[in-house]
Amino acid sequence: MVTTAQHTALITGASSGLGAEYARLLAAEGHQLVLVARRLDRLEALISELQQKYPQRMEAISCDLADAGATAYLMDEIATRELSIDILINNAGYSPKESFSQQTPQVVQAQLHVMINAVTELCHAVLPNMTEKQWGRIINVSSLAAFAPPGRGTMYSAIKQYVLAFSQSLDMDVRRDGIRVTALCPGFTHTEFHEVMDVADKASKIPAAFWSDAPFVVSAGWRAVNAGQAVCTPGMLNNVIAVVSKRLPERVRYHMGRVNPLE
Ligand SMILES: NC(=O)c1ccc[n+]([C@@H]2O[C@H](COP(=O)([O-])OP(=O)(O)OC[C@H]3O[C@@H](n4cnc5c(N)ncnc54)[C@H](OP(=O)(O)O)[C@@H]3O)[C@@H](O)[C@H]2O)c1
């Protein structure tokens, strides 16, 4: 469904993968963009690409979401640029290369900041404007890992379960104000995620049937939030995995979780 009015969208992790694809999708619908990631050169290159086709305003903000003051910094920058956010895509995320026991305290803290604190604080920060307008859309990118058995990715599946539960509760909370919230839970998707995690070789051995392309995933998420669907698992196979996995006895889920194709 195409939204008719022009809005302003804040997209985190827009320098690659799903975030960059959200920028392309929302630009094509005429929305203004505020793109956030650490790699400013990537954001600026994407904006140059998009501005060749679309005239509306697009801004890039370099920000490390692992910084404790990231949300305050971003909201100040947005206010200084006289923009207010109607669409929030909380997408930035990764899984560290090292196993939990090998991580430094800084690596542990950074993942919590990027994938829990920033997600939660940004939702909170954009709500006053959305409530005033009685219109808003929020997509929080979770993962099929939120449904799958707990694996040895340790913090990753626990964090994505938080994002799923938080998004469902938030949707119930803000629905009466014309705001819709969706937890987008993709399965394996072709982006830079597995390269960053240093498991591209292992990921390439996972059968093609389990993989989706980024444009398919982002359109499914955008359709879902506009349809008022609080959870979206794009693709038939991922739907089946989510439904079946939740119904298995906890003991079976635990043992299945020990088999990780990325280890
Ligand atoms: N790909 C999959 O198979 C898959 C499956 C399920 C869920 N997901 C989720 O999808 C989301 C997007 O990932 P992707 O697959 O598109 O991976 P990606 O191509 O590696 O993109 C990750 C994005 O997150 C940004 N990011 C990482 N750390 C950041 C930080 N400290 N501060 C600001 N931005 C940061 C990166 O930008 P910079 O490096 O420039 O900062 C990049 O734009 C993540 O939440 C991921 O967990 C992915």
PDBQT file of the ligand as one rigid body, heavy atoms in Angstrom, charges set to zero:
ROOT
HETATM    1  N1  LIG A 301      20.813 -10.195   6.762  1.00  0.00    +0.000 N 
HETATM    2  C1  LIG A 301      20.167 -11.111   7.474  1.00  0.00    +0.000 C 
HETATM    3  O1  LIG A 301      20.234 -12.327   7.204  1.00  0.00    +0.000 OA
HETATM    4  C2  LIG A 301      19.302 -10.662   8.632  1.00  0.00    +0.000 A 
HETATM    5  C3  LIG A 301      18.338 -11.572   9.133  1.00  0.00    +0.000 A 
HETATM    6  C4  LIG A 301      17.525 -11.170  10.181  1.00  0.00    +0.000 A 
HETATM    7  C5  LIG A 301      17.649  -9.903  10.719  1.00  0.00    +0.000 A 
HETATM    8  N2  LIG A 301      18.600  -9.040  10.220  1.00  0.00    +0.000 N 
HETATM    9  C6  LIG A 301      18.696  -7.711  10.837  1.00  0.00    +0.000 C 
HETATM   10  O2  LIG A 301      18.564  -6.740   9.812  1.00  0.00    +0.000 OA
HETATM   11  C7  LIG A 301      19.143  -5.499  10.259  1.00  0.00    +0.000 C 
HETATM   12  C8  LIG A 301      19.946  -4.886   9.131  1.00  0.00    +0.000 C 
HETATM   13  O3  LIG A 301      21.068  -5.716   8.857  1.00  0.00    +0.000 OA
HETATM   14  P1  LIG A 301      21.540  -6.039   7.369  1.00  0.00    +0.000 P 
HETATM   15  O4  LIG A 301      21.241  -7.465   7.125  1.00  0.00    +0.000 OA
HETATM   16  O5  LIG A 301      21.047  -5.019   6.420  1.00  0.00    +0.000 OA
HETATM   17  O6  LIG A 301      23.136  -5.938   7.576  1.00  0.00    +0.000 OA
HETATM   18  P2  LIG A 301      24.218  -4.921   6.979  1.00  0.00    +0.000 P 
HETATM   19  O7  LIG A 301      24.146  -4.877   5.496  1.00  0.00    +0.000 OA
HETATM   20  O8  LIG A 301      25.511  -5.337   7.606  1.00  0.00    +0.000 OA
HETATM   21  O9  LIG A 301      23.765  -3.494   7.562  1.00  0.00    +0.000 OA
HETATM   22  C9  LIG A 301      23.898  -3.178   8.921  1.00  0.00    +0.000 C 
HETATM   23  C10 LIG A 301      23.729  -1.676   9.099  1.00  0.00    +0.000 C 
HETATM   24  O10 LIG A 301      23.824  -1.370  10.505  1.00  0.00    +0.000 OA
HETATM   25  C11 LIG A 301      24.662  -0.242  10.666  1.00  0.00    +0.000 C 
HETATM   26  N3  LIG A 301      25.337  -0.244  11.961  1.00  0.00    +0.000 N 
HETATM   27  C12 LIG A 301      26.028  -1.263  12.546  1.00  0.00    +0.000 A 
HETATM   28  N4  LIG A 301      26.585  -0.843  13.701  1.00  0.00    +0.000 NA
HETATM   29  C13 LIG A 301      26.236   0.469  13.853  1.00  0.00    +0.000 A 
HETATM   30  C14 LIG A 301      26.525   1.457  14.833  1.00  0.00    +0.000 A 
HETATM   31  N5  LIG A 301      27.321   1.199  15.895  1.00  0.00    +0.000 N 
HETATM   32  N6  LIG A 301      26.006   2.695  14.675  1.00  0.00    +0.000 NA
HETATM   33  C15 LIG A 301      25.239   2.996  13.598  1.00  0.00    +0.000 A 
HETATM   34  N7  LIG A 301      24.936   2.099  12.630  1.00  0.00    +0.000 NA
HETATM   35  C16 LIG A 301      25.442   0.853  12.754  1.00  0.00    +0.000 A 
HETATM   36  C17 LIG A 301      25.687  -0.374   9.524  1.00  0.00    +0.000 C 
HETATM   37  O11 LIG A 301      26.223   0.919   9.203  1.00  0.00    +0.000 OA
HETATM   38  P3  LIG A 301      27.738   1.414   9.501  1.00  0.00    +0.000 P 
HETATM   39  O12 LIG A 301      28.615   0.192   9.534  1.00  0.00    +0.000 OA
HETATM   40  O13 LIG A 301      28.025   2.350   8.368  1.00  0.00    +0.000 OA
HETATM   41  O14 LIG A 301      27.636   2.121  10.814  1.00  0.00    +0.000 OA
HETATM   42  C18 LIG A 301      24.803  -0.875   8.384  1.00  0.00    +0.000 C 
HETATM   43  O15 LIG A 301      24.209   0.213   7.717  1.00  0.00    +0.000 OA
HETATM   44  C19 LIG A 301      19.925  -5.839  11.528  1.00  0.00    +0.000 C 
HETATM   45  O16 LIG A 301      19.198  -5.404  12.657  1.00  0.00    +0.000 OA
HETATM   46  C20 LIG A 301      20.009  -7.363  11.506  1.00  0.00    +0.000 C 
HETATM   47  O17 LIG A 301      20.116  -7.904  12.800  1.00  0.00    +0.000 OA
HETATM   48  C21 LIG A 301      19.414  -9.393   9.196  1.00  0.00    +0.000 A 
ENDROOT
TORSDOF 0
